[in-house]
Amino acid sequence: MRGLTRPLPIQRRAGIVDDGYRRINRKNWSFFDMTATFPFSILPIHPPQIRSAMPPQNLMQAKTIFSGSTTRTYRDDSGWHGLSDGGKGLPHLLARLAARWNTIHFLCPDEMEPTRLNVLMAALKKQKPDFRLSLSCILGEDVAPDFIDMADDHAIVQIQWRVTGPLPDFRFFKGFSRAGIWNHLVLDGAAASPENGMAVTRQPNLIHSWEIANAAVRTVGAEPSYGQVRPLPGQPLWQAAQTPVERFLLVDRLTRDCLLRLRVDDDGDSLYTVGDNLAYHFLPPDQLPDGYLDEICAMVAAGGTVATTHVRANLERAFLIGYAEERGVIVGNSSLKNPRPAYIDSVRRRSGLDLAGYVERGYTSVRPEYRGLGVGTTLLEGLTQRAGDRKIFSVIAEDNEATKIIAIRNRTRQVATYFSEKAGKSVGIWMPEKMIDAIGSKRS
């Protein structure tokens, strides 16, 4: 095969690769440096045979997914440009390697730029290969390629992104996540700041795992931080993976969504799945268990979408508070509040709506790890069902897309918009669909 060197003859365990010019350390997996003449590398992977039932019940069973896996190093001295226009020929090459070494799992440690990734994904979408692939990509300040049209062949299992400058807009990663791809973010150089780490932890459904890395230190991403609320028991299972190969095999065997929800319990061994044992409660504030009002106030503050000046006072006089808990920890909450008269007057002046006698649905907050599981929707449905004859409205900031999606799913529609000086932005008034006609006739 022209321009291709022979593969190394020695198999090695995952994470211990020495190809004669660069070593990947067991503990501190580092990237291959990209230069104009640097060879292109592929790691064909042979996973272990899985004998335990899946999904795993404990950490030992989970580690059998990658423990004992072996890799080779395949090297092409012509580099990326030798692969038929910067990556278009990679699927054909991987198909040949799959037949040669009887494996469908490949990891490419050489970092590509987003433009090259775009070319590769177009080729994968056209050829629909049957192998499984983990890629590495470097993100600079320019991430212009539009990845809305994701490949639907499921060949790409994981992408390891390295960021050395400003964080890109998190919406950049949304298309990859929707395609079932595991996004692992490496904050390196100037990007390795506490502020960036905090921002990343609040996006676990887009950035599924992350780490801070530099020449000397590799630190696995911390538990998602959500204000001053109590942490969840244990830690994410993905943190048990020490290398991209191990994490790749976990995602491939368990699927992205399953791995994202699996956690190692406080005992350090047993596993549990986030959202499998949710309990919902709807109580007046004076019937909440001791300490729960404090925790719900902290949840509202962590959500960051409302001013916290009157949160506790408003909750203390609320009509009803709904909350979801799992394993003794509150994971989501919402409420039906009795609005203050001054607030009703303010809304009337700005929107023209007279909401006297209504209850306001608000203070909805869901931990990042539980978003996408229907927690917010279930809370809103439960509150609406228990409102009796009371009419309901809610105020949602125009830029709060997540809450607006939940409101629409809860058969709620926007009926008015006004600018809130206190919030410094436009907000909308939303109501259940069955009440909108009555409001229209009242305004006329």
C-alpha positions as CSV (number, residue, x, y, z in Angstrom):
1,M,0.0,0.0,0.0
2,R,1.7,3.2,-1.2
3,G,2.8,5.6,1.5
4,L,1.8,3.4,4.4
5,T,4.2,1.9,6.9
6,R,3.7,-1.5,8.4
7,P,1.9,-1.7,11.7
8,L,3.8,-2.3,14.8
9,P,3.9,-6.1,15.5
10,I,3.5,-5.9,19.3
11,Q,0.1,-5.6,21.0
12,R,-0.1,-3.5,24.1
13,R,-2.7,-2.8,26.8
14,A,-4.9,0.2,26.3
15,G,-3.2,3.5,27.3
16,I,0.4,2.1,26.9
17,V,1.5,2.9,23.4
18,D,5.1,3.4,22.3
19,D,5.5,3.8,18.6
20,G,9.1,4.8,18.6
21,Y,8.6,8.6,18.5
22,R,6.1,9.4,21.2
23,R,4.8,7.7,24.4
24,I,1.3,7.9,25.8
25,N,1.6,7.6,29.5
26,R,-0.7,5.2,31.6
27,K,-1.9,8.0,33.9
28,N,-1.5,11.1,31.9
29,W,-2.8,10.5,28.4
30,S,-1.4,13.2,26.2
31,F,-2.0,14.2,22.6
32,F,0.2,13.8,19.6
33,D,1.7,17.1,18.5
34,M,0.5,18.1,15.0
35,T,3.1,19.4,12.6
36,A,3.2,19.5,8.8
37,T,5.3,16.4,8.6
38,F,4.0,14.5,11.6
39,P,2.7,11.0,10.7
40,F,-0.9,10.1,10.9
41,S,-1.7,7.5,13.5
42,I,-4.6,5.0,14.1
43,L,-5.0,2.8,17.1
44,P,-6.9,-0.4,16.3
45,I,-8.4,-1.7,19.6
46,H,-9.4,-5.2,20.6
47,P,-11.8,-5.0,23.5
48,P,-12.1,-7.8,26.0
49,Q,-14.9,-10.3,25.9
50,I,-17.8,-9.2,28.2
51,R,-19.1,-11.9,30.5
52,S,-21.0,-9.9,33.0
53,A,-24.6,-8.8,32.6
54,M,-25.1,-5.3,31.2
55,P,-25.7,-2.7,32.3
56,P,-23.1,-3.3,35.1
57,Q,-24.2,-3.5,38.7
58,N,-20.9,-2.5,40.3
59,L,-17.6,-0.9,39.5
60,M,-15.7,-4.2,38.9
61,Q,-18.3,-5.3,36.3
62,A,-18.0,-1.9,34.6
63,K,-14.2,-2.1,34.4
64,T,-14.4,-5.5,32.6
65,I,-15.6,-3.5,29.6
66,F,-12.1,-2.1,29.0
67,S,-9.8,-4.0,31.4
68,G,-7.4,-6.1,29.3
69,S,-8.1,-4.4,26.0
70,T,-5.2,-4.3,23.6
71,T,-4.1,-1.8,21.0
72,R,-1.7,-1.5,18.1
73,T,-0.4,1.6,16.5
74,Y,-0.8,2.0,12.7
75,R,1.2,4.9,11.2
76,D,1.0,6.7,7.9
77,D,4.0,8.9,7.3
78,S,2.1,11.0,4.7
79,G,-0.1,12.5,7.4
80,W,-3.6,13.7,7.1
81,H,-3.0,15.1,3.6
82,G,-2.1,11.7,2.3
83,L,-5.5,10.4,3.2
84,S,-7.2,11.6,0.0
85,D,-7.8,15.3,0.5
86,G,-7.4,15.6,4.2
87,G,-9.6,12.8,5.5
88,K,-12.0,11.7,2.8
89,G,-10.0,8.5,2.4
90,L,-10.0,7.6,6.1
91,P,-13.2,5.4,6.0
92,H,-11.7,3.3,3.2
93,L,-8.4,2.9,5.2
94,L,-10.3,1.9,8.4
95,A,-12.3,-0.6,6.5
96,R,-9.1,-2.3,5.3
97,L,-7.6,-2.2,8.8
98,A,-10.8,-3.7,10.2
99,A,-10.5,-6.7,7.8
100,R,-6.8,-7.1,8.5
101,W,-6.9,-7.0,12.3
102,N,-10.5,-8.3,12.8
103,T,-11.7,-5.3,14.9
104,I,-14.2,-2.5,14.4
105,H,-12.9,-0.2,17.1
106,F,-10.4,2.6,16.2
107,L,-9.0,5.6,18.0
108,C,-7.3,8.4,16.1
109,P,-5.1,10.4,18.6
110,D,-3.9,12.9,16.1
111,E,-5.9,16.2,16.5
112,M,-7.8,17.5,13.5
113,E,-9.3,20.9,13.0
114,P,-13.1,21.4,12.7
115,T,-12.9,22.0,8.9
116,R,-11.2,18.6,8.5
117,L,-13.7,17.0,10.8
118,N,-16.4,18.4,8.7
119,V,-14.9,16.7,5.6
120,L,-14.5,13.4,7.4
121,M,-18.1,13.4,8.7
122,A,-19.4,14.0,5.2
123,A,-17.4,11.0,4.0
124,L,-18.8,8.8,6.9
125,K,-22.3,9.9,6.1
126,K,-21.9,8.9,2.5
127,Q,-20.1,5.6,3.0
128,K,-22.0,4.4,6.2
129,P,-19.2,2.2,7.6
130,D,-19.8,-0.4,10.3
131,F,-16.7,0.4,12.4
132,R,-16.7,2.5,15.7
133,L,-14.5,5.5,15.9
134,S,-13.0,7.9,18.5
135,L,-11.5,11.1,17.2
136,S,-9.5,14.0,18.6
137,C,-10.1,17.6,17.6
138,I,-8.5,20.9,18.5
139,L,-10.6,24.1,18.8
140,G,-9.2,27.5,18.3
141,E,-11.0,30.8,18.2
142,D,-12.5,30.0,14.8
143,V,-15.1,27.1,14.9
144,A,-16.9,28.3,11.8
145,P,-18.0,24.9,10.3
146,D,-21.7,24.3,10.7
147,F,-22.3,20.8,12.2
148,I,-26.1,20.9,12.3
149,D,-26.3,18.1,9.7
150,M,-24.7,15.3,11.8
151,A,-23.8,12.0,10.3
152,D,-26.4,9.4,11.1
153,D,-24.3,6.3,10.6
154,H,-23.3,6.2,14.3
155,A,-19.7,5.5,13.4
156,I,-18.3,8.2,15.6
157,V,-18.7,7.3,19.3
158,Q,-16.5,9.9,21.0
159,I,-14.8,13.1,20.1
160,Q,-12.1,14.5,22.4
161,W,-11.9,18.2,22.0
162,R,-8.9,20.3,23.2
163,V,-9.5,24.0,23.9
164,T,-6.5,26.3,24.4
165,G,-8.3,29.6,24.1
166,P,-11.7,31.0,24.8
167,L,-14.5,28.5,25.2
168,P,-16.7,28.2,22.2
169,D,-20.4,28.7,22.5
170,F,-21.8,25.5,24.0
171,R,-24.4,25.3,21.2
172,F,-21.5,24.2,19.0
173,F,-21.6,20.8,20.8
174,K,-25.3,20.4,20.7
175,G,-25.4,18.7,17.2
176,F,-22.8,16.2,18.2
177,S,-24.7,15.4,21.4
178,R,-27.9,14.9,19.6
179,A,-26.2,12.5,17.3
180,G,-25.3,10.3,20.3
181,I,-21.6,11.3,20.3
182,W,-19.8,11.6,23.6
183,N,-18.1,15.0,23.9
184,H,-15.0,15.0,26.1
185,L,-13.5,18.5,26.6
186,V,-9.8,19.1,27.6
187,L,-9.1,22.6,28.9
188,D,-5.5,23.3,28.2
189,G,-3.3,26.3,28.4
190,A,-5.2,29.6,28.8
191,A,-8.5,27.7,28.7
192,A,-7.6,25.8,32.0
193,S,-9.2,28.4,34.3
194,P,-11.6,27.9,37.2
195,E,-14.2,30.0,35.5
196,N,-14.2,27.7,32.4
197,G,-14.3,24.6,34.7
198,M,-17.4,26.0,36.4
199,A,-19.1,26.8,33.1
200,V,-18.4,23.3,31.8
201,T,-19.8,21.6,34.9
202,R,-23.2,23.2,34.3
203,Q,-23.5,21.6,30.8
204,P,-23.4,17.8,31.4
205,N,-25.8,17.1,28.6
206,L,-23.5,18.8,26.1
207,I,-20.1,18.3,27.6
208,H,-20.3,14.8,28.9
209,S,-16.9,14.6,30.5
210,W,-14.0,16.9,30.8
211,E,-10.5,17.5,32.3
212,I,-7.9,20.1,32.9
213,A,-4.6,19.3,31.3
214,N,-1.2,20.8,30.9
215,A,2.4,19.6,30.4
216,A,2.7,18.3,33.9
217,V,-0.8,17.7,35.4
218,R,-4.0,16.0,34.3
219,T,-7.1,16.6,36.5
220,V,-10.3,14.8,35.8
221,G,-13.3,17.2,35.7
222,A,-15.1,17.8,39.0
223,E,-18.6,17.0,39.9
224,P,-21.1,19.3,38.3
225,S,-21.6,22.3,40.6
226,Y,-25.0,23.7,41.3
227,G,-24.7,26.5,43.7
228,Q,-24.9,25.7,47.4
229,V,-27.2,22.7,47.1
230,R,-26.1,19.3,48.5
231,P,-24.0,17.2,46.1
232,L,-25.4,13.9,44.6
233,P,-24.2,10.7,46.2
234,G,-21.0,9.2,44.6
235,Q,-19.4,10.2,41.4
236,P,-20.0,9.7,37.6
237,L,-19.0,6.3,36.3
238,W,-17.1,7.9,33.4
239,Q,-14.5,9.2,35.9
240,A,-13.4,5.5,36.3
241,A,-11.9,5.7,32.8
242,Q,-8.3,6.8,32.9
243,T,-7.7,7.1,29.1
244,P,-9.6,7.9,25.9
245,V,-9.5,4.2,25.0
246,E,-11.2,3.2,28.2
247,R,-13.8,5.9,28.0
248,F,-14.4,5.1,24.3
249,L,-15.1,1.4,25.2
250,L,-17.5,2.4,28.0
251,V,-19.5,4.7,25.8
252,D,-19.6,2.2,22.9
253,R,-20.7,-0.7,25.1
254,L,-23.2,1.1,27.4
255,T,-24.3,3.9,24.9
256,R,-23.9,7.6,25.6
257,D,-27.1,8.1,27.5
258,C,-26.6,5.1,29.8
259,L,-23.1,6.0,30.7
260,L,-24.1,9.6,31.3
261,R,-26.6,8.6,34.0
262,L,-24.6,5.8,35.7
263,R,-22.9,6.8,39.0
264,V,-20.6,5.0,41.5
265,D,-22.3,5.1,44.9
266,D,-20.7,6.4,48.1
267,D,-19.5,2.9,48.9
268,G,-17.1,3.2,46.0
269,D,-18.4,0.0,44.3
270,S,-22.2,-0.3,43.6
271,L,-23.7,1.6,40.7
272,Y,-27.0,3.5,40.4
273,T,-28.8,5.2,37.5
274,V,-29.8,8.9,37.9
275,G,-33.5,9.2,37.6
276,D,-34.5,5.6,38.1
277,N,-36.1,6.2,41.6
278,L,-37.6,9.7,41.5
279,A,-40.3,10.6,44.0
280,Y,-42.5,13.7,43.5
281,H,-44.1,15.6,46.3
282,F,-46.6,18.6,46.3
283,L,-47.0,20.3,49.7
284,P,-47.9,23.7,51.2
285,P,-44.8,25.4,52.5
286,D,-45.7,24.9,56.2
287,Q,-45.8,21.1,55.6
288,L,-42.3,20.8,54.1
289,P,-39.9,18.6,56.0
290,D,-37.3,20.4,58.2
291,G,-34.6,22.0,56.1
292,Y,-36.3,21.5,52.8
293,L,-37.3,25.1,52.3
294,D,-33.7,26.1,52.7
295,E,-32.6,23.6,50.1
296,I,-35.4,24.7,47.6
297,C,-34.3,28.3,48.1
298,A,-30.7,27.2,47.3
299,M,-32.0,25.4,44.2
300,V,-33.8,28.5,42.9
301,A,-30.7,30.6,43.5
302,A,-28.5,28.0,41.6
303,G,-30.9,28.2,38.6
304,G,-29.8,31.8,38.2
305,T,-32.8,32.9,36.2
306,V,-34.6,35.0,38.9
307,A,-33.5,37.6,41.4
308,T,-33.2,36.1,44.9
309,T,-34.3,39.1,46.9
310,H,-37.8,37.9,47.7
311,V,-37.4,34.1,47.0
312,R,-37.8,32.9,50.6
313,A,-40.6,35.3,51.5
314,N,-42.5,34.3,48.3
315,L,-42.1,30.6,48.9
316,E,-43.2,30.9,52.6
317,R,-46.5,32.3,51.4
318,A,-46.8,30.1,48.3
319,F,-50.0,28.2,47.6
320,L,-48.1,24.9,46.8
321,I,-44.5,23.8,46.3
322,G,-43.6,20.8,44.2
323,Y,-40.3,19.0,44.4
324,A,-38.6,15.8,43.1
325,E,-36.1,13.9,45.2
326,E,-33.9,10.9,44.7
327,R,-31.8,9.2,47.4
328,G,-32.7,11.9,49.9
329,V,-31.6,14.8,47.7
330,I,-33.8,17.4,46.0
331,V,-33.2,17.3,42.3
332,G,-35.9,19.6,41.0
333,N,-38.6,22.0,42.2
334,S,-41.3,24.4,41.2
335,S,-44.1,26.2,42.9
336,L,-47.5,28.0,42.6
337,K,-46.9,31.4,44.3
338,N,-49.4,34.0,45.5
339,P,-48.0,37.2,43.8
340,R,-47.5,40.3,45.9
341,P,-50.1,43.1,45.0
342,A,-47.3,45.5,44.0
343,Y,-46.1,42.9,41.5
344,I,-49.6,42.4,40.0
345,D,-49.8,46.2,39.6
346,S,-46.4,46.3,37.9
347,V,-47.4,43.6,35.4
348,R,-50.7,45.3,34.7
349,R,-49.0,48.6,33.8
350,R,-46.5,46.9,31.5
351,S,-48.5,44.2,29.8
352,G,-52.1,45.4,30.1
353,L,-53.1,42.1,31.8
354,D,-55.0,42.1,35.1
355,L,-53.8,39.0,37.0
356,A,-55.4,39.7,40.3
357,G,-56.5,36.5,41.9
358,Y,-54.1,34.3,39.8
359,V,-51.3,32.1,41.2
360,E,-47.9,32.4,39.5
361,R,-46.1,29.2,38.5
362,G,-42.4,29.7,38.9
363,Y,-39.1,29.2,40.7
364,T,-38.6,26.1,38.6
365,S,-35.1,24.6,38.9
366,V,-33.7,21.2,37.9
367,R,-30.1,20.0,38.6
368,P,-28.1,19.7,35.4
369,E,-27.7,15.9,35.8
370,Y,-31.4,15.5,35.7
371,R,-32.3,17.7,32.8
372,G,-33.9,15.9,29.8
373,L,-35.5,13.3,32.1
374,G,-38.9,15.0,32.3
375,V,-38.5,16.3,35.8
376,G,-39.6,19.9,35.1
377,T,-42.5,18.8,33.0
378,T,-43.8,16.4,35.6
379,L,-43.6,19.1,38.3
380,L,-45.5,21.6,36.2
381,E,-48.1,19.0,35.3
382,G,-48.5,18.1,39.0
383,L,-48.9,21.7,40.1
384,T,-51.4,22.4,37.3
385,Q,-53.5,19.4,38.3
386,R,-53.6,20.5,41.9
387,A,-54.5,24.2,41.3
388,G,-58.2,23.5,41.5
389,D,-60.2,26.5,40.2
390,R,-57.2,28.9,40.5
391,K,-56.0,30.5,37.3
392,I,-52.3,30.2,36.6
393,F,-49.7,32.4,34.8
394,S,-45.9,32.3,34.6
395,V,-43.2,34.8,33.6
396,I,-40.4,33.5,31.5
397,A,-37.5,35.5,30.2
398,E,-37.4,35.7,26.4
399,D,-33.8,34.2,26.4
400,N,-34.6,31.3,28.7
401,E,-35.1,28.7,26.0
402,A,-35.0,25.7,28.3
403,T,-37.9,26.8,30.4
404,K,-39.9,27.9,27.4
405,I,-39.5,24.4,26.0
406,I,-40.8,22.9,29.2
407,A,-43.7,25.3,29.2
408,I,-44.7,24.3,25.7
409,R,-44.6,20.7,26.5
410,N,-46.9,21.5,29.5
411,R,-49.5,22.9,27.0
412,T,-48.7,26.5,28.0
413,R,-48.6,29.4,25.6
414,Q,-47.2,32.9,25.6
415,V,-49.9,35.6,25.8
416,A,-48.0,38.9,26.3
417,T,-44.5,40.4,26.4
418,Y,-43.0,43.3,28.3
419,F,-39.6,44.7,29.3
420,S,-38.7,44.1,32.9
421,E,-36.4,46.8,34.2
422,K,-35.6,44.7,37.2
423,A,-34.4,41.8,35.1
424,G,-33.0,44.1,32.4
425,K,-34.6,42.0,29.6
426,S,-37.8,41.2,27.9
427,V,-40.0,38.6,29.5
428,G,-43.2,36.8,28.4
429,I,-46.4,36.0,30.3
430,W,-47.4,32.4,29.7
431,M,-50.7,30.6,30.6
432,P,-52.2,27.2,30.2
433,E,-53.9,26.9,26.8
434,K,-57.4,26.3,28.4
435,M,-57.2,29.7,30.1
436,I,-56.1,31.8,27.1
437,D,-59.5,32.3,25.6
438,A,-60.9,33.6,28.9
439,I,-58.0,36.0,29.2
440,G,-58.6,37.3,25.7
441,S,-62.2,38.1,26.4
442,K,-61.3,39.7,29.7
443,R,-58.8,42.1,28.0
444,S,-61.4,43.1,25.4
